[in-house]
């Protein structure tokens, strides 16, 4: 097996930028022709959107907007380049939100991740992602097909039958959530059944270091990826296990929660993704997840940007004194006062009542003016604490709820 899935993974920064300068304008133009975007991209000269920096000038697309469009305009909301009947599958995720799926050309790009996990021709993958309405099962089956591996469409549950199938068929690899593999392995051990699984490609949950080590102790190399039903593969681990490498079919930005503004390299923010999939061109799609860019490139030889993986949720909307405070409101506070670099709302208890504090990183400014803006924009009064630049934690939080409900 080759070390890399294709030559895209080892492009120079210059070559990758040149390829992006050709692909991105085409994708923006496709999106402009779709009813779902409405006026969001109206007046944009697609030919000038040739870089990540230029892309950052466009509005962010949130999942809630897709849901609204779907409710009004049909199952795909006018965001797909084909009608619903033109896809191989239509899936339903909680919301409900509907996503299209294809079976051609590694549609979700999971083959790249499976290849990095050492899975390929000669392997039999026990696919324990769900096949019921949601797309994870088909996403990974499609990826297995792309690397020439066979698939046992196992889904979730019926652990005794899972063990029997893995043993009888000779599964060599596992795909599924990080913890369910342990359930299968423990059941096999209790029944005295020897399995041949030596590779695992996991997602959809946290892979804790202790669990990864347990699999390693059992002779299984376990790698994880970051994917969504809307976007497919976003980033994935290689055997270097140093962060997650951004997939070659998407553009990842890290922005300040509640805005579309890119943060500095290394700063935690919301993951915003633009997909180059011509069938479903999502432009600056806000995932609601937090992550950060890592410096340098992976020792495995893949040259694309790396992110730190999932670091929490960006939608930190919190109710304080009966009022919702949203990240967008905190962003408006920062935008109103140029001297404020960052702000953080803290919800806490004072006796039996809610209290709100607002910490701002600022090199100057009028504290009273800040407090007035807090009352106007957040619709609540809160004590403002002016902090030195660089004082607030680099964790992507703009709203922190410290209240205990025990």
C-alpha positions in Angstrom: 0.0 0.0 0.0 1.3 3.5 -0.9 2.0 5.8 1.9 -0.5 8.4 0.5 -3.9 8.2 -1.0 -3.0 10.4 -3.9 -0.6 13.3 -4.9 -3.0 15.9 -3.6 -1.9 15.1 0.0 1.7 16.0 -0.7 1.3 19.2 -2.7 3.4 22.2 -1.9 1.6 25.2 -0.4 2.1 27.0 -3.7 0.5 24.3 -5.7 -2.4 23.9 -3.3 -3.1 27.6 -3.5 -2.9 27.6 -7.3 -5.4 24.7 -7.5 -7.7 26.4 -5.0 -7.6 29.6 -7.1 -9.1 27.6 -9.9 -11.6 25.5 -8.0 -13.0 28.0 -5.6 -14.4 30.5 -8.1 -16.2 27.7 -9.9 -17.7 26.5 -6.6 -18.9 30.0 -5.7 -20.5 30.4 -9.1 -22.3 27.1 -8.6 -23.6 28.3 -5.3 -24.8 31.6 -6.8 -27.0 29.6 -9.1 -28.8 27.8 -6.3 -32.1 29.1 -4.8 -31.0 28.3 -1.2 -28.5 31.0 -1.1 -31.0 33.7 -2.0 -29.4 37.1 -1.8 -26.5 35.9 0.4 -24.0 35.8 -2.6 -25.7 38.4 -4.7 -23.3 40.9 -6.2 -20.2 38.7 -5.4 -17.7 38.5 -8.3 -17.0 34.7 -8.1 -13.9 35.1 -10.3 -12.2 37.2 -7.5 -12.8 34.6 -4.7 -9.5 32.8 -5.3 -8.1 32.4 -1.8 -9.1 31.6 1.8 -8.5 35.3 2.6 -11.0 36.3 -0.1 -13.5 33.6 1.0 -13.5 35.2 4.5 -15.4 38.2 3.0 -18.5 36.0 2.3 -21.3 35.4 4.9 -21.3 32.3 7.1 -24.0 29.7 6.4 -25.6 28.2 9.5 -27.4 24.9 9.7 -30.5 26.6 11.1 -30.7 28.5 7.8 -30.6 25.3 5.8 -33.4 23.9 8.1 -35.6 27.0 7.4 -35.0 26.7 3.7 -35.9 23.0 3.7 -39.1 23.6 5.6 -40.1 26.2 3.0 -38.7 24.9 -0.2 -38.4 21.1 0.0 -36.1 18.4 1.4 -32.8 19.9 0.3 -33.7 23.6 0.6 -32.3 24.7 -2.7 -28.7 24.1 -1.7 -28.1 21.1 -3.9 -27.1 21.1 -7.6 -29.4 18.2 -8.3 -33.0 17.5 -7.4 -33.6 15.1 -4.5 -34.4 12.3 -6.9 -31.0 12.8 -8.6 -29.1 11.5 -5.6 -28.5 7.9 -4.5 -29.7 8.6 -1.0 -31.5 11.2 1.1 -30.8 11.0 4.8 -32.5 12.5 7.9 -30.5 13.9 10.8 -32.0 15.4 14.0 -33.8 18.6 13.5 -34.9 17.2 11.1 -32.4 18.2 8.5 -32.1 16.3 5.3 -28.7 15.6 3.5 -28.1 14.1 0.1 -25.6 11.3 -0.6 -23.9 9.8 -3.6 -22.2 6.4 -4.2 -19.8 7.5 -6.9 -16.2 8.7 -6.7 -15.8 8.4 -2.9 -18.6 11.1 -2.5 -17.8 11.8 1.2 -14.0 11.4 0.7 -13.7 8.9 3.6 -11.4 6.7 1.5 -8.6 9.2 2.2 -9.0 8.6 5.9 -9.3 4.8 5.7 -6.2 4.7 3.6 -4.4 6.7 6.2 -5.6 4.1 8.8 -4.0 1.4 6.7 -7.2 -0.1 5.4 -7.3 -1.2 1.8 -7.6 -4.1 -0.6 -7.6 -7.4 1.3 -9.4 -5.9 4.3 -12.9 -6.7 5.5 -14.4 -3.8 7.5 -16.9 -4.4 10.2 -18.9 -1.2 9.7 -20.7 -0.5 13.0 -22.0 2.9 12.1 -25.7 3.2 11.8 -27.5 2.6 8.5 -30.8 3.8 9.8 -31.9 7.2 8.3 -28.6 8.9 9.2 -25.7 8.7 6.8 -22.7 7.4 8.8 -23.1 3.8 7.8 -23.2 4.6 4.1 -20.5 7.2 4.4 -18.0 4.6 5.7 -19.2 1.9 3.3 -18.6 4.2 0.4 -15.1 5.0 1.7 -14.3 1.3 2.1 -15.3 0.7 -1.5 -13.0 3.5 -2.6 -10.0 1.8 -1.0 -10.9 -1.7 -2.3 -12.0 -3.2 1.1 -15.1 -5.4 1.6 -17.7 -4.3 4.2 -19.8 -6.2 6.7 -22.8 -3.8 7.1 -23.2 -4.5 10.8 -24.7 -1.3 12.1 -25.2 -0.9 15.8 -26.3 -3.5 18.5 -26.8 -7.3 18.6 -23.2 -7.7 20.0 -23.3 -11.5 20.0 -24.1 -11.5 16.3 -21.4 -8.9 15.7 -18.8 -11.2 17.3 -20.0 -14.2 15.4 -19.9 -12.3 12.1 -16.5 -10.8 12.7 -15.1 -14.2 13.6 -16.8 -16.2 10.8 -16.2 -13.7 8.0 -12.7 -12.7 9.2 -13.1 -9.0 9.8 -9.7 -7.3 9.8 -10.8 -3.7 10.5 -13.5 -1.9 12.4 -15.4 1.3 11.6 -17.7 2.9 14.2 -17.8 5.0 17.3 -14.7 4.7 19.5 -16.3 2.9 22.4 -18.4 0.3 20.6 -15.3 -1.6 19.5 -14.5 -2.3 23.1 -17.9 -3.7 23.6 -17.3 -6.2 20.8 -13.8 -7.1 21.9 -14.9 -7.6 25.5 -17.8 -9.8 24.4 -15.5 -11.9 22.2 -13.1 -12.3 25.0 -15.8 -13.4 27.4 -17.0 -16.0 24.8 -13.5 -17.2 24.1 -13.7 -16.0 20.5 -10.5 -14.8 18.7 -11.0 -11.9 16.3 -8.6 -10.8 13.6 -9.3 -7.0 13.8 -6.0 -5.1 13.8 -7.2 -1.7 12.4 -9.9 0.7 13.6 -11.2 3.9 12.0 -13.5 5.7 14.4 -15.5 8.9 14.6 -18.7 10.3 16.0 -17.4 10.5 19.6 -14.4 11.1 21.8 -11.4 8.8 21.5 -9.8 9.1 24.9 -6.1 8.4 25.1 -6.7 5.6 27.6 -9.1 3.9 25.2 -6.7 4.2 22.3 -3.9 2.7 24.4 -6.2 -0.2 25.4 -6.8 -0.9 21.7 -3.0 -0.7 21.1 -2.4 -3.2 23.9 -4.8 -5.5 22.1 -2.9 -5.2 18.9 -5.3 -2.7 17.2 -4.2 0.6 15.7 -7.0 3.1 16.2 -7.2 6.4 14.3 -10.1 8.9 14.2 -11.5 11.4 11.8 -13.8 14.4 12.0 -16.7 14.3 9.6 -20.3 15.6 9.4 -23.4 14.4 7.5 -23.4 17.6 5.5 -19.8 17.9 4.6 -18.3 14.4 4.7 -14.7 14.1 5.7 -13.3 17.4 7.2 -10.0 16.2 8.8 -8.4 12.9 9.8 -5.5 11.4 11.7 -2.5 9.7 10.1 -0.2 7.2 11.9 1.8 10.2 13.1 -1.1 10.9 15.4 -0.3 14.6 15.6 -3.5 16.5 15.1 -5.9 16.1 12.3 -5.0 16.8 8.7 -7.6 18.8 6.7 -9.1 16.8 3.9 -8.2 17.9 0.3 -11.8 18.4 -0.7 -12.7 21.1 1.8 -11.4 24.5 3.0 -11.3 25.0 6.7 -11.4 28.3 8.5 -11.4 28.9 12.3 -13.5 32.0 13.2 -14.5 33.7 16.3 -17.8 32.2 17.6 -20.8 34.3 16.6 -19.0 35.9 13.7 -17.3 35.0 10.4 -14.1 36.6 11.3 -11.0 34.4 11.2 -9.0 34.2 14.4 -5.2 34.2 14.7 -3.3 30.9 14.0 -3.5 28.7 17.1 -6.4 30.5 18.6 -9.5 28.4 19.4 -12.6 29.3 17.4 -15.5 27.8 15.4 -14.8 25.5 12.5 -16.3 26.9 9.2 -16.0 24.7 6.2 -16.4 25.3 2.4 -16.8 22.1 0.4 -15.6 21.7 -3.1 -18.2 19.0 -3.8 -20.0 20.2 -7.0 -23.2 18.3 -6.1 -23.7 20.0 -2.7 -21.7 23.3 -2.6 -21.8 24.5 1.0 -20.0 27.8 1.3 -18.6 28.8 4.7 -20.8 26.3 6.5 -20.6 26.8 10.3 -20.2 23.4 12.0 -20.8 24.7 15.5 -17.6 22.9 16.6 -14.5 24.4 18.2 -11.0 23.7 17.1 -7.7 25.5 16.4 -5.0 25.3 13.7 -1.7 23.6 14.5 1.6 25.0 13.4 3.7 23.1 10.8 2.8 20.0 8.8 2.5 16.4 9.8 5.6 14.2 10.0 3.8 11.6 7.8 4.5 13.8 4.7 0.9 15.1 4.2 1.2 18.8 3.8 -2.2 20.3 4.3 -3.2 22.3 7.4 -3.7 20.5 10.6 -6.3 21.2 13.3 -6.4 20.0 16.9 -9.6 18.1 16.5 -12.9 18.6 18.3 -12.5 21.0 21.2 -16.2 21.7 22.2 -19.2 23.4 20.8 -19.3 27.0 19.6 -23.0 27.6 20.1 -22.7 28.7 23.7 -26.1 30.4 23.9 -27.0 30.7 27.6 -30.1 31.9 29.5 -29.3 34.4 32.2 -32.0 36.0 34.3 -34.5 34.6 31.8 -32.9 36.2 28.8 -30.9 34.3 26.1 -27.4 35.6 25.6 -25.9 34.6 22.3 -22.3 34.6 20.9 -23.5 37.0 18.1 -24.3 39.6 20.8 -20.9 39.3 22.3 -19.4 39.7 18.9 -21.5 42.9 18.5 -20.0 44.2 21.7 -16.5 43.7 20.4 -17.4 45.3 17.1 -18.8 48.4 18.7 -15.6 49.2 20.6 -12.4 48.9 18.5 -10.3 49.0 21.6 -11.8 45.6 22.8 -9.9 42.7 21.3 -11.9 39.9 23.0 -14.8 39.6 25.3 -16.2 36.8 27.6 -19.6 36.7 29.3 -19.6 34.7 32.6 -22.9 33.5 34.0 -22.8 32.7 37.7 -24.8 32.5 40.9 -25.0 35.1 43.6 -27.0 33.6 46.4 -30.2 32.3 44.6 -30.0 34.8 41.8 -28.2 34.8 38.4 -25.4 37.3 37.9 -23.6 38.3 34.7 -20.0 39.4 34.5 -18.3 40.6 31.3 -14.6 40.4 30.9 -13.0 42.4 28.1 -9.5 42.4 26.8 -8.7 46.1 26.1 -5.7 48.4 26.1 -7.8 51.3 27.0 -11.3 52.7 26.7 -14.1 53.8 28.9 -15.4 51.1 31.3 -18.7 53.0 31.7 -19.2 53.0 28.0 -18.5 49.3 27.9 -21.2 48.7 30.6 -23.7 50.8 28.7 -23.1 48.8 25.5 -23.4 45.5 27.5 -26.9 46.6 28.7 -27.9 47.7 25.2 -26.6 44.8 23.2 -27.1 41.9 25.7 -30.3 43.3 27.2 -28.9 42.7 30.7 -26.8 44.7 33.1 -23.5 43.2 33.9 -20.3 44.2 35.7 -17.5 44.8 33.3 -13.9 43.8 34.1 -11.2 45.3 31.9 -8.4 42.8 31.4 -4.9 43.1 29.9 -4.5 41.9 26.3 -3.9 38.2 26.2 -5.5 37.5 29.6 -8.5 35.5 28.6 -8.1 31.7 28.1 -7.6 30.4 24.5 -10.5 28.0 24.6 -12.9 29.6 22.1 -15.5 30.4 24.8 -17.3 33.7 24.6 -20.0 32.7 27.0 -19.1 30.6 30.1 -21.7 29.2 32.4 -20.2 28.5 35.9 -23.6 27.9 37.6 -24.1 24.6 39.4 -27.5 22.9 39.1 -26.8 20.2 41.6 
